[in-house]
């Protein structure tokens, strides 16, 4: 007689309860709580399996959308999964509103042009500018729809399965329940390396490798917020990149911090920043949450709550000062707190600090990084001394990211793009900005499409073939 899931659960529970502590399953560290917990054997079950894609992209942030669109334009059938209720990741759900290192060929130019056509971009510099996050949502939806990408929102990746070295299947949970999806090639664009971790790849996090410790030796989190002001033209001394002038950034943050302190608040971030989005709408980047592991749900929840509270505390304090701050009001806080450090999946090449200092060049270069090392202090104590440091890189020179850093080393049929590519802590602090994520996503997308549609592995596709396809998919 076959036991039901209900019977199994009760039997397992009572056996563990009656056995006593000496016979309980071995305790394991839980990433979600930092505490110990016994294990539960989940009963097996059958779930619907779909096999209609050549390429499956997990994570629809800047890298993921670029990968999905490029793969679809290269002739692949593409599925794109996203946890949030919109495409764009940190651009949209994270309310970033500020783009770095964007002056590159290909998809970055297309996005810039389309933002301009919609009147949704501020600043004349193609490499760094401010954009309107909700216009970005619509733009990315339009691009994916036009390319024929089958994208799904409100869907979380929960498992990955291999046959030997080959990644074959992922499992998701959504409003439609638990579902399995199979494809020849997958791309991890989750930012935090979720797919690579589930698939059994080696990875590093912050400065501590794969250490199973509750506290993360990594860069802090930031909760962004949109706000409205009475008259933005009277706030020039506090606004970074006011009318396209980035030279004012440092002084603007100093002026803002001084007023926050004058209002009686000591901000967690030493360089609190305001960007002008449009009209009297601004973006507030005011806080840091230190030492939080992005794979610890309890810690991420607590950090999100603390960060949102700090944003409102600062805004309310500034409003009481009156003057230019009179009428300052939060319009919306980000759906997802901004993460700077996540898992970096081990690839067939690791981008290192040495690449930065030697201006590394590669025959299979997918992007040339021009943004310097940007390491935010890892504690409030450090922040009070030096808010941003450069990881010992005294002279930065642009360097290349090779395609090999986007191909998983431990698992076949898996690529990465964005923050979770293969790199060390210092290099990651340079290439992690979204202009580079888009370029990486584009390259991963065409490589994955070529591999899947010709029954090859991504590492078997020559870069010259990828470059030729990139030229064809450009708009």
Beta strands, then each sheet from edge to edge (+ up, - down):
strand 1: 28-29
strand 2: 36-37
strand 3: 48-50
strand 4: 55-58
strand 5: 78-81
strand 6: 98-99
strand 7: 121-122
strand 8: 129-131
strand 9: 150-152
strand 10: 155-163
strand 11: 166-174
strand 12: 177-182
strand 13: 185-188
strand 14: 203-205
strand 15: 224-228
strand 16: 273-278
strand 17: 281-285
strand 18: 329-333
strand 19: 343-345
strand 20: 365-369
strand 21: 375-376
strand 22: 388-389
strand 23: 399-402
strand 24: 414-416
sheet 1: 1+ 2-
sheet 2: 3+ 12+ 11- 10+
sheet 3: 9+ 5+ 4+ 13+ 24+
sheet 4: 6+ 8- 7+
sheet 5: 14+ 19-
sheet 6: 16+ 17- 15+ 18-
sheet 7: 20+ 23-
sheet 8: 21+ 22-
end
